[in-house]
């Protein structure tokens, strides 16, 4: 009985330590990594429709840059070109094929989004005002944190952030429509010196600019 009790207490302690690592990794990432650049692959899985034999997936890839606070850039290169730029004031989305640009006030759309989670916050306290944060069990060699928006009326349901050796590795995103999106980051250049121009955007000549 004593052995079983000690074993259970030891397992509980070890599990608690493992869970805490995810929050510690997130806090270090927020405090110490002020900017960076990485390649990413995104796999979006949509719920099955009636008659589907399997879930539908879409894979895209590109480059991600960010600079705290509140500046980031996603350049999708495959299978279609698309650019998303947050310059601190405006969130720009450029669909190259349509030659269409959508511009929204950044503060109105980024509050509880995965991009805000990894690029806007500077410490756990600032994020906890927007997200409920909870450490998760280690999985696939990564430490994990789950973030759920405190405002429940948005489309985002939850984000799970995975870290490998303290570096951002995976974002798992679930929305209220049942869609799952997994972004995997590789070739990190943490602390890379990024020119200010990377986070500026000017609509191309002839583009249709929409400001909702």
C-alpha positions as CSV (number, residue, x, y, z in Angstrom):
1,X,0.0,0.0,0.0
2,X,2.8,2.4,1.0
3,X,4.6,1.5,-2.3
4,X,1.5,2.2,-4.3
5,X,0.9,5.5,-2.6
6,X,4.5,6.6,-3.1
7,X,4.4,5.6,-6.7
8,X,1.1,7.6,-7.2
9,X,2.6,10.6,-5.5
10,X,5.7,10.4,-7.6
11,X,3.7,10.1,-10.8
12,X,1.6,13.0,-9.9
13,X,4.7,15.2,-9.2
14,X,6.3,14.2,-12.4
15,X,3.1,14.8,-14.4
16,X,2.7,18.2,-12.8
17,X,6.3,19.1,-13.7
18,X,5.8,18.0,-17.3
19,X,2.6,20.1,-17.5
20,X,4.3,23.1,-16.1
21,X,7.0,23.0,-18.8
22,X,4.6,24.1,-21.5
23,X,3.6,27.2,-19.6
24,X,7.3,27.9,-18.8
25,X,8.2,27.5,-22.5
26,X,5.4,29.8,-23.5
27,X,6.5,32.5,-21.0
28,X,10.2,32.2,-22.2
29,X,9.1,32.5,-25.8
30,X,7.0,35.6,-25.1
31,X,9.7,37.3,-23.0
32,X,12.9,36.3,-24.8
33,X,12.0,35.8,-28.5
34,X,11.2,39.3,-29.6
35,X,11.2,38.4,-33.3
36,X,12.0,35.7,-35.8
37,X,11.4,34.0,-39.0
38,X,10.4,30.4,-40.0
39,X,9.0,28.2,-42.7
40,X,5.6,26.8,-42.1
41,X,3.3,24.1,-43.4
42,X,-0.4,24.4,-42.8
43,X,-2.9,21.5,-43.0
44,X,-6.6,22.4,-42.7
45,X,-9.1,19.6,-42.2
46,X,-12.7,20.3,-42.7
47,X,-15.6,18.3,-41.3
48,X,-17.1,15.6,-43.5
49,X,-20.0,16.5,-45.6
50,X,-22.9,14.2,-46.3
51,X,-21.7,11.5,-48.7
52,X,-18.0,12.1,-47.9
53,X,-16.0,9.0,-47.2
54,X,-13.2,10.9,-45.5
55,X,-12.5,14.4,-44.2
56,X,-11.3,16.9,-46.7
57,X,-7.8,18.4,-46.2
58,X,-5.9,21.3,-47.8
59,X,-2.2,21.8,-47.4
60,X,-0.4,25.1,-47.9
61,X,3.1,26.4,-47.1
62,X,5.1,29.6,-46.9
63,X,7.1,31.9,-44.6
64,X,6.3,33.5,-41.3
65,X,8.0,36.5,-39.8
66,X,7.1,38.4,-36.6
67,X,8.4,41.3,-34.5
68,X,6.9,42.1,-31.1
69,X,4.7,43.8,-30.4
70,X,1.9,43.3,-32.9
71,X,3.8,42.9,-36.2
72,X,3.8,39.8,-38.3
73,X,3.7,38.5,-41.8
74,X,2.5,35.3,-43.4
75,X,3.6,34.7,-47.0
76,X,1.7,31.7,-48.5
77,X,3.5,30.5,-51.6
78,X,1.9,27.1,-52.3
79,X,-0.5,26.1,-53.7
80,X,-1.7,29.8,-54.1
81,X,0.0,33.1,-53.3
82,X,-1.5,35.0,-50.4
83,X,0.0,37.6,-48.0
84,X,-1.2,38.6,-44.6
85,X,0.6,41.5,-42.9
86,X,0.0,43.1,-39.5
87,X,1.8,46.5,-39.4
88,X,0.7,47.5,-35.9
89,X,-2.3,49.4,-37.1
90,X,-3.9,47.5,-40.0
91,X,-4.2,43.9,-40.9
92,X,-3.8,43.4,-44.6
93,X,-4.8,40.4,-46.6
94,X,-3.7,40.2,-50.3
95,X,-5.1,37.5,-52.5
96,X,-2.7,37.5,-55.5
97,X,-4.9,35.5,-57.9
98,X,-7.9,37.8,-57.3
99,X,-5.7,40.9,-57.0
100,X,-7.9,41.8,-54.1
101,X,-6.8,43.4,-50.8
102,X,-8.8,43.4,-47.6
103,X,-7.8,46.0,-44.9
104,X,-9.1,45.9,-41.3
105,X,-8.2,47.7,-38.2
106,X,-5.8,45.4,-36.4
107,X,-7.2,46.0,-32.9
108,X,-10.6,45.0,-34.1
109,X,-9.7,41.6,-35.4
110,X,-6.6,40.3,-33.6
111,X,-7.8,40.1,-30.0
112,X,-8.1,36.4,-29.4
113,X,-6.5,34.9,-32.5
114,X,-3.6,32.4,-32.8
115,X,-1.5,35.2,-34.3
116,X,-2.1,37.4,-31.3
117,X,-1.2,34.5,-29.0
118,X,2.3,34.1,-30.5
119,X,3.2,37.5,-31.9
120,X,1.4,40.2,-29.8
121,X,1.8,39.1,-26.2
122,X,4.9,39.9,-24.2
123,X,4.2,37.8,-21.1
124,X,1.7,35.4,-19.7
125,X,-0.1,38.0,-17.7
126,X,-1.0,40.0,-20.8
127,X,-2.3,36.8,-22.5
128,X,-4.3,35.6,-19.5
129,X,-6.5,38.6,-19.9
130,X,-7.6,37.3,-23.3
131,X,-7.1,33.5,-23.0
132,X,-7.6,30.8,-20.4
133,X,-4.2,29.1,-20.4
134,X,-3.6,25.6,-19.2
135,X,-0.5,23.3,-19.5
136,X,-1.1,20.0,-21.3
137,X,0.7,16.6,-21.2
138,X,3.9,16.3,-23.3
139,X,3.1,14.7,-26.6
140,X,5.2,13.9,-29.8
141,X,8.3,15.1,-28.0
142,X,6.8,18.5,-27.4
143,X,5.6,20.5,-24.4
144,X,2.1,21.9,-24.8
145,X,-0.2,24.7,-23.7
146,X,-3.9,25.0,-24.5
147,X,-5.4,28.5,-24.9
148,X,-9.1,29.1,-25.0
149,X,-10.6,32.6,-25.7
150,X,-12.3,34.1,-22.7
151,X,-14.9,35.6,-25.1
152,X,-17.0,32.7,-26.2
153,X,-18.9,34.4,-29.1
154,X,-16.0,34.2,-31.6
155,X,-15.2,31.5,-34.1
156,X,-12.0,30.3,-32.5
157,X,-12.6,27.5,-30.0
158,X,-9.1,26.6,-28.8
159,X,-5.4,26.7,-29.8
160,X,-2.8,24.2,-28.6
161,X,0.8,25.5,-28.8
162,X,3.6,23.0,-29.0
163,X,7.3,23.8,-28.1
164,X,10.4,21.8,-28.9
165,X,13.4,22.7,-26.7
166,X,11.8,26.0,-25.9
167,X,11.1,26.9,-29.6
168,X,7.7,27.2,-31.2
169,X,7.0,24.1,-33.2
170,X,3.3,23.6,-33.8
171,X,0.0,25.4,-33.6
172,X,-3.2,23.2,-33.5
173,X,-6.3,25.4,-34.0
174,X,-9.9,24.3,-33.7
175,X,-12.9,26.5,-34.6
176,X,-16.6,26.4,-33.7
177,X,-17.4,25.0,-37.2
178,X,-15.4,21.8,-36.6
179,X,-12.5,22.8,-38.8
180,X,-9.0,21.9,-37.6
181,X,-5.8,23.6,-38.7
182,X,-2.3,22.5,-37.9
183,X,0.7,24.8,-38.6
184,X,4.1,23.2,-38.3
185,X,7.2,25.6,-38.1
186,X,10.7,24.7,-39.2
187,X,14.0,26.4,-40.0
188,X,13.6,28.9,-37.2
189,X,15.8,32.0,-37.1
190,X,14.8,33.3,-33.6
191,X,15.9,36.8,-33.0
192,X,16.6,37.4,-36.7
193,X,17.1,41.1,-37.5
194,X,14.1,41.8,-39.8
195,X,13.8,45.1,-41.7
196,X,10.9,47.3,-40.9
197,X,9.8,47.0,-44.5
198,X,8.8,43.4,-43.9
199,X,5.9,44.6,-41.9
200,X,4.7,47.3,-44.3
201,X,2.2,46.8,-47.0
202,X,1.0,48.9,-49.9
203,X,-1.8,47.6,-52.2
204,X,-0.5,46.8,-55.7
205,X,-1.5,49.1,-58.5
206,X,-5.0,48.1,-59.8
207,X,-5.9,46.0,-56.8
208,X,-9.4,46.1,-55.5
209,X,-9.1,47.3,-51.9
210,X,-11.9,46.4,-49.5
211,X,-12.3,48.0,-46.1
212,X,-15.1,46.3,-44.2
